[in-house]
């Protein structure tokens, strides 16, 4: 190993230079001005009027629906409608062979005429015996027999009249008519088919599609919460407008016509724990079809002093509670646990934890650690350009 004096002097000079640089850096850091507090965008909470709605899913149901069934049996002679078309109430849809029913009606009319013919002599005989029994020209028994014969003849006339009416009704039933107006579906039978009275299978189905019902379900917990909020005064009824409802189609588009809330079921479905709400919507273009899945927006009420906070400013703590960062006293960041009731647009409706005037941090949350001092600026304001440093003297 060499012990040259030049090498030792060079190493010593390097160490002295490093010490001088380190000392200067520490002195510069000590003399540097303190860094400015981080800037955060805040929104000042102010009570505002909010219309609270809830979105419920459901399906479209026809306003009226009728299954067409024959009330007499026979052979179908004709089908008198177009499948998928519109029919009117009372329009003839099928024609059943009426031959046997016409014959039955003729027979009933003949029986009725015979009964009326037998009634006339029975009435005359009873009238004569009524006068004769007074002068004891005939016995009381003979008069009683004549009176009973008259009553029997009158009963036979009434029975024959009822048989005529029944036969006429059955003959009329051979023309199967539409019970309601609406759109008719496919026919389940063809010409020449045999049908029976009140058979299980329907010949066709008619549905009235303008207007239509939309049946939606709401959980009992939501219903109870709504009633409690109304009782506490957190919400108030919207009056006549409360019954107005809106509809979202399967693709998310808004149905152009508003509907009305008709009624709520009085019983709870035990399997789902929900109640059914029935709404009514006009359907002039027949855009809504039975069985279609839709979503209904129901207005629950109005909160005139709603505390709303944008969703982007709400996080969750490890316990799962909703949390916001608030700029408090001395411009220090404070974590605040809140209770949120529901969403209103892109905001949360806060029931506890915030009050009017609180400043909630929406931007720069990553720099807003609890306890740190920050510079609060209105959210969305353009950033302030940094001032150039003064030249050293």
C-alpha positions as CSV (number, residue, x, y, z in Angstrom):
1,X,0.0,0.0,0.0
2,X,1.4,3.4,-1.0
3,X,1.8,6.3,1.4
4,X,2.0,9.1,-1.1
5,X,1.5,12.6,0.5
6,X,-0.5,13.8,-2.6
7,X,-3.2,11.3,-2.2
8,X,-3.7,12.1,1.5
9,X,-4.0,15.8,0.7
10,X,-6.6,15.2,-2.0
11,X,-8.8,13.1,0.3
12,X,-8.7,15.6,3.1
13,X,-9.7,18.4,0.7
14,X,-12.7,16.4,-0.5
15,X,-14.0,15.8,3.0
16,X,-13.7,19.5,3.9
17,X,-15.6,20.5,0.7
18,X,-18.4,18.0,1.5
19,X,-18.8,19.4,5.0
20,X,-18.9,23.0,3.6
21,X,-21.7,22.0,1.1
22,X,-23.8,20.2,3.8
23,X,-23.5,23.2,6.1
24,X,-24.7,25.6,3.4
25,X,-27.7,23.4,2.6
26,X,-28.8,23.4,6.2
27,X,-28.4,27.1,6.4
28,X,-30.5,27.6,3.2
29,X,-33.2,25.3,4.5
30,X,-33.4,27.2,7.7
31,X,-33.6,30.5,6.0
32,X,-36.3,29.3,3.4
33,X,-39.9,30.7,3.9
34,X,-42.5,28.1,5.2
35,X,-44.5,26.3,2.5
36,X,-48.0,27.4,1.8
37,X,-50.9,25.1,3.1
38,X,-52.4,22.8,0.4
39,X,-55.4,24.1,-1.5
40,X,-58.7,22.2,-1.4
41,X,-62.0,22.8,-3.1
42,X,-65.0,23.0,-0.8
43,X,-68.7,23.4,-1.1
44,X,-70.6,25.3,1.6
45,X,-73.7,23.3,2.8
46,X,-76.9,25.2,2.5
47,X,-80.4,23.8,3.1
48,X,-82.4,23.6,-0.1
49,X,-85.8,22.3,-1.3
50,X,-85.6,18.8,-2.6
51,X,-88.3,16.6,-4.2
52,X,-87.6,13.1,-3.0
53,X,-88.4,10.2,-5.3
54,X,-87.9,6.5,-5.3
55,X,-87.4,4.2,-8.3
56,X,-89.3,0.9,-8.2
57,X,-89.3,-1.9,-10.7
58,X,-92.4,-3.6,-12.1
59,X,-94.2,-4.9,-15.1
60,X,-96.9,-3.7,-17.4
61,X,-100.4,-5.2,-17.1
62,X,-103.4,-4.6,-19.4
63,X,-106.1,-2.3,-18.1
64,X,-108.8,-4.9,-18.9
65,X,-108.3,-8.5,-20.0
66,X,-110.9,-11.1,-21.0
67,X,-110.6,-14.7,-22.1
68,X,-113.1,-15.6,-24.7
69,X,-114.9,-18.9,-24.0
70,X,-118.0,-20.5,-25.5
71,X,-121.1,-20.7,-23.3
72,X,-122.7,-23.4,-25.4
73,X,-121.2,-26.3,-27.2
74,X,-121.1,-27.0,-30.9
75,X,-119.1,-26.9,-34.1
76,X,-117.3,-23.6,-35.0
77,X,-118.6,-22.6,-38.4
78,X,-116.7,-19.3,-38.8
79,X,-114.0,-17.2,-37.2
80,X,-115.0,-13.6,-37.8
81,X,-111.9,-11.5,-36.7
82,X,-108.3,-10.9,-37.6
83,X,-105.7,-12.2,-35.2
84,X,-103.8,-9.3,-33.6
85,X,-106.4,-6.7,-34.6
86,X,-108.7,-4.4,-32.6
87,X,-112.2,-5.6,-31.8
88,X,-115.2,-3.7,-30.3
89,X,-117.3,-4.8,-27.4
90,X,-120.2,-7.0,-28.6
91,X,-118.5,-7.8,-31.9
92,X,-119.1,-11.4,-33.1
93,X,-115.8,-13.4,-33.0
94,X,-116.9,-17.0,-33.7
95,X,-120.1,-18.5,-35.0
96,X,-121.2,-21.9,-33.6
97,X,-123.6,-24.0,-35.6
98,X,-127.0,-22.8,-34.4
99,X,-129.2,-25.5,-36.1
100,X,-130.0,-27.5,-32.9
101,X,-130.5,-24.3,-30.8
102,X,-133.0,-23.0,-33.3
103,X,-134.9,-26.2,-33.2
104,X,-134.8,-26.1,-29.4
105,X,-136.2,-22.6,-29.5
106,X,-139.0,-23.6,-31.8
107,X,-139.9,-26.5,-29.5
108,X,-140.0,-24.2,-26.5
109,X,-142.2,-21.8,-28.3
110,X,-144.6,-24.6,-29.2
111,X,-144.7,-25.8,-25.6
112,X,-145.4,-22.2,-24.5
113,X,-148.4,-21.9,-26.9
114,X,-149.8,-25.2,-25.6
115,X,-149.5,-24.1,-22.0
116,X,-151.3,-20.9,-22.8
117,X,-154.0,-22.8,-24.6
118,X,-154.6,-25.0,-21.6
119,X,-154.7,-22.0,-19.3
120,X,-157.8,-20.4,-20.9
121,X,-160.3,-23.3,-20.1
122,X,-158.8,-23.8,-16.7
123,X,-159.4,-20.1,-15.8
124,X,-163.0,-20.2,-17.2
125,X,-163.8,-23.4,-15.2
126,X,-162.5,-21.9,-12.0
127,X,-164.6,-18.8,-12.5
128,X,-167.8,-20.8,-13.1
129,X,-167.2,-23.0,-10.1
130,X,-166.5,-19.9,-8.0
131,X,-170.1,-18.7,-8.6
132,X,-171.7,-22.1,-8.3
133,X,-170.1,-22.9,-5.0
134,X,-171.7,-19.8,-3.5
135,X,-175.2,-21.2,-4.3
136,X,-174.1,-24.7,-3.4
137,X,-174.6,-25.9,-7.0
138,X,-171.2,-27.7,-6.8
139,X,-169.4,-29.0,-3.8
140,X,-166.4,-27.2,-2.2
141,X,-164.2,-30.0,-3.3
142,X,-165.1,-29.5,-6.9
143,X,-164.2,-25.8,-6.7
144,X,-160.9,-26.6,-4.9
145,X,-160.0,-29.0,-7.7
146,X,-160.8,-26.4,-10.4
147,X,-158.8,-23.7,-8.5
148,X,-155.8,-26.1,-8.3
149,X,-156.0,-26.9,-12.0
150,X,-155.9,-23.2,-12.7
151,X,-152.8,-22.7,-10.6
152,X,-151.1,-25.6,-12.3
153,X,-152.0,-24.3,-15.8
154,X,-150.5,-20.9,-14.8
155,X,-147.3,-22.5,-13.6
156,X,-147.0,-24.5,-16.8
157,X,-147.2,-21.2,-18.8
158,X,-144.5,-19.6,-16.7
159,X,-142.3,-22.7,-17.1
160,X,-142.8,-22.7,-20.8
161,X,-142.0,-19.0,-21.0
162,X,-138.7,-19.6,-19.1
163,X,-137.9,-22.4,-21.5
164,X,-138.4,-20.1,-24.4
165,X,-136.1,-17.5,-22.8
166,X,-133.4,-20.1,-22.2
167,X,-133.6,-21.4,-25.7
168,X,-133.4,-17.9,-27.1
169,X,-130.3,-17.1,-24.9
170,X,-128.6,-20.3,-25.9
171,X,-129.3,-19.5,-29.6
172,X,-127.8,-16.1,-29.1
173,X,-124.7,-17.7,-27.4
174,X,-123.9,-19.5,-30.7
175,X,-122.6,-16.1,-31.8
176,X,-119.5,-15.8,-29.5
177,X,-119.1,-12.0,-28.9
178,X,-116.3,-9.9,-27.5
179,X,-117.0,-9.0,-23.9
180,X,-114.7,-5.9,-24.0
181,X,-113.0,-3.7,-26.6
182,X,-109.3,-4.1,-27.1
183,X,-106.7,-6.0,-29.1
184,X,-107.3,-9.7,-29.6
185,X,-104.5,-12.2,-29.8
186,X,-104.2,-15.5,-31.7
187,X,-107.1,-17.9,-32.0
188,X,-106.5,-21.3,-30.3
189,X,-109.1,-23.1,-32.5
190,X,-109.9,-23.2,-36.1
191,X,-113.1,-23.6,-38.2
192,X,-114.7,-27.0,-37.7
193,X,-113.4,-27.5,-34.2
194,X,-115.7,-28.8,-31.5
195,X,-116.1,-26.5,-28.4
196,X,-118.0,-27.1,-25.2
197,X,-119.7,-24.8,-22.8
198,X,-117.4,-23.1,-20.3
199,X,-114.4,-25.1,-21.4
200,X,-111.0,-24.6,-19.7
201,X,-109.1,-23.5,-22.8
202,X,-109.9,-20.0,-24.0
203,X,-110.7,-19.5,-27.7
204,X,-108.8,-16.1,-27.7
205,X,-107.7,-13.4,-25.3
206,X,-108.6,-9.7,-25.6
207,X,-106.6,-7.0,-23.8
208,X,-107.2,-3.4,-23.4
209,X,-103.9,-1.6,-23.8
210,X,-104.8,2.1,-23.5
211,X,-104.4,2.9,-20.7
212,X,-102.3,0.2,-19.0
213,X,-101.4,-0.6,-15.4
214,X,-97.9,-0.8,-14.2
215,X,-97.6,-2.9,-11.0
216,X,-94.5,-2.2,-8.9
217,X,-93.4,-3.5,-5.5
218,X,-92.0,-1.6,-2.6
219,X,-90.4,-3.1,0.5
220,X,-92.2,-2.7,3.8
221,X,-89.0,-1.2,5.3
222,X,-89.0,1.6,2.7
223,X,-92.8,2.2,3.3
224,X,-92.3,2.4,7.1
225,X,-89.4,4.8,6.7
226,X,-91.4,7.0,4.4
227,X,-94.3,7.2,7.0
228,X,-91.9,7.9,9.8
229,X,-90.3,10.8,7.9
230,X,-93.7,12.2,7.2
231,X,-94.6,11.9,10.8
232,X,-91.4,13.6,12.0
233,X,-91.9,16.4,9.5
234,X,-88.7,15.6,7.5
235,X,-91.0,15.3,4.5
236,X,-94.3,16.7,3.6
237,X,-97.0,15.6,1.1
238,X,-96.8,17.2,-2.3
239,X,-100.6,17.6,-2.5
240,X,-102.2,16.7,-5.8
241,X,-98.8,16.4,-7.5
242,X,-97.8,13.5,-5.2
243,X,-99.9,11.1,-7.3
244,X,-97.8,11.9,-10.4
245,X,-95.4,9.2,-11.4
246,X,-92.9,8.8,-14.3
247,X,-91.8,5.7,-16.2
248,X,-88.4,4.5,-17.4
249,X,-88.4,2.0,-20.3
250,X,-86.1,-1.0,-20.5
251,X,-83.5,0.9,-22.4
252,X,-83.4,3.7,-19.8
253,X,-85.3,6.3,-21.8
254,X,-88.1,8.3,-20.1
255,X,-91.6,7.5,-21.2
256,X,-93.1,10.7,-22.6
257,X,-96.5,10.5,-20.8
258,X,-96.8,10.8,-17.0
259,X,-99.0,8.4,-15.0
260,X,-100.8,8.4,-11.7
261,X,-100.6,6.3,-8.6
262,X,-103.9,4.6,-8.2
263,X,-103.6,2.6,-4.9
264,X,-101.4,0.5,-2.7
265,X,-102.2,-3.1,-1.7
266,X,-103.5,-3.5,1.9
267,X,-101.6,-6.8,2.5
268,X,-97.9,-7.7,2.4
269,X,-96.5,-10.5,0.3
270,X,-95.1,-12.9,2.9
271,X,-92.6,-14.4,0.5
272,X,-91.0,-11.1,-0.5
273,X,-91.9,-8.7,2.4
274,X,-93.2,-6.1,0.0
275,X,-96.4,-4.4,-1.0
276,X,-97.7,-3.8,-4.5
277,X,-98.4,-0.3,-5.9
278,X,-100.6,0.1,-8.9
279,X,-100.0,2.9,-11.3
280,X,-101.9,3.9,-14.5
281,X,-100.3,5.2,-17.7
282,X,-101.9,6.3,-21.0
283,X,-100.7,4.3,-23.9
284,X,-102.0,5.8,-27.1
285,X,-99.1,4.6,-29.2
286,X,-99.3,1.1,-27.7
287,X,-95.6,1.4,-26.8
288,X,-96.2,-0.4,-23.5
289,X,-97.0,-4.1,-23.9
290,X,-98.2,-6.5,-21.2
291,X,-95.3,-8.2,-19.4
292,X,-92.8,-5.5,-20.3
293,X,-90.2,-4.8,-17.5
294,X,-90.1,-1.1,-16.6
295,X,-89.1,1.2,-13.7
296,X,-91.4,3.7,-12.1
297,X,-90.3,6.9,-10.4
298,X,-92.7,7.7,-7.6
299,X,-92.6,11.0,-5.8
300,X,-92.5,10.4,-2.1
301,X,-92.6,14.0,-0.7
302,X,-90.8,17.3,-0.4
303,X,-88.1,18.4,2.1
304,X,-87.8,22.2,2.2
305,X,-84.7,22.1,4.4
306,X,-82.8,19.2,2.8
307,X,-79.0,18.9,3.5
308,X,-77.4,17.6,0.3
309,X,-73.8,16.8,-0.1
310,X,-72.3,15.7,-3.5
311,X,-71.5,12.0,-3.7
312,X,-67.9,12.6,-4.7
313,X,-67.2,14.1,-1.3
314,X,-68.4,11.1,0.7
315,X,-66.2,8.1,1.5
316,X,-66.4,5.2,3.9
317,X,-64.4,4.6,7.1
318,X,-63.2,1.0,8.0
319,X,-66.5,0.5,9.9
320,X,-68.4,1.2,6.8
321,X,-69.9,4.5,8.0
322,X,-70.3,7.5,5.6
323,X,-67.5,10.0,6.1
324,X,-66.8,13.5,4.9
325,X,-63.8,15.8,5.4
326,X,-64.8,19.3,6.7
327,X,-62.7,22.4,7.0
328,X,-63.3,23.5,10.6
329,X,-62.0,26.0,13.0
330,X,-58.5,27.5,12.3
331,X,-58.8,26.1,8.7
332,X,-58.0,22.6,10.0
333,X,-59.4,19.4,8.4
334,X,-61.9,17.5,10.5
335,X,-63.3,14.1,9.6
336,X,-67.1,14.0,10.1
337,X,-69.2,10.8,10.3
338,X,-72.6,11.4,8.7
339,X,-75.8,9.5,8.1
340,X,-77.2,9.4,4.6
341,X,-80.9,8.6,3.9
342,X,-80.9,8.2,0.1
343,X,-79.6,9.6,-3.1
344,X,-81.1,12.7,-4.7
345,X,-79.6,13.0,-8.2
346,X,-75.8,13.1,-7.8
347,X,-76.0,14.0,-4.1
348,X,-76.6,12.3,-0.8
349,X,-79.5,13.4,1.5
350,X,-77.9,13.8,4.9
351,X,-80.0,13.1,8.0
352,X,-77.3,13.6,10.6
353,X,-73.8,14.9,10.9
354,X,-73.9,18.1,8.8
355,X,-75.5,21.5,9.3
356,X,-75.9,24.7,7.3
357,X,-72.6,26.5,6.8
358,X,-70.3,23.5,7.0
359,X,-67.6,23.4,4.3
360,X,-67.2,19.9,2.8
361,X,-64.0,19.1,0.9
362,X,-64.7,17.8,-2.6
363,X,-61.4,18.3,-4.3
364,X,-57.9,17.7,-2.9
365,X,-59.1,15.1,-0.4
366,X,-55.8,13.2,-0.8
367,X,-54.0,16.2,0.6
368,X,-56.5,16.9,3.4
369,X,-55.3,14.8,6.3
370,X,-57.1,15.2,9.6
371,X,-55.6,18.0,11.6
372,X,-53.7,19.7,8.8
373,X,-54.2,23.3,7.9
374,X,-55.5,23.8,4.4
375,X,-56.6,26.7,2.2
376,X,-60.3,26.4,1.3
377,X,-61.4,27.7,-2.1
378,X,-64.8,27.3,-3.6
379,X,-65.1,24.0,-5.6
380,X,-64.7,24.6,-9.3
381,X,-62.9,27.9,-8.9
382,X,-59.8,28.3,-11.2
383,X,-56.5,27.7,-9.5
384,X,-54.5,30.7,-8.3
385,X,-51.2,31.1,-10.1
386,X,-48.2,30.9,-7.8
387,X,-46.5,34.2,-7.1
388,X,-42.9,34.5,-8.4
389,X,-40.2,34.3,-5.6
390,X,-38.5,37.6,-4.8
391,X,-34.9,38.0,-6.1
392,X,-32.3,37.5,-3.4
393,X,-30.5,40.7,-2.4
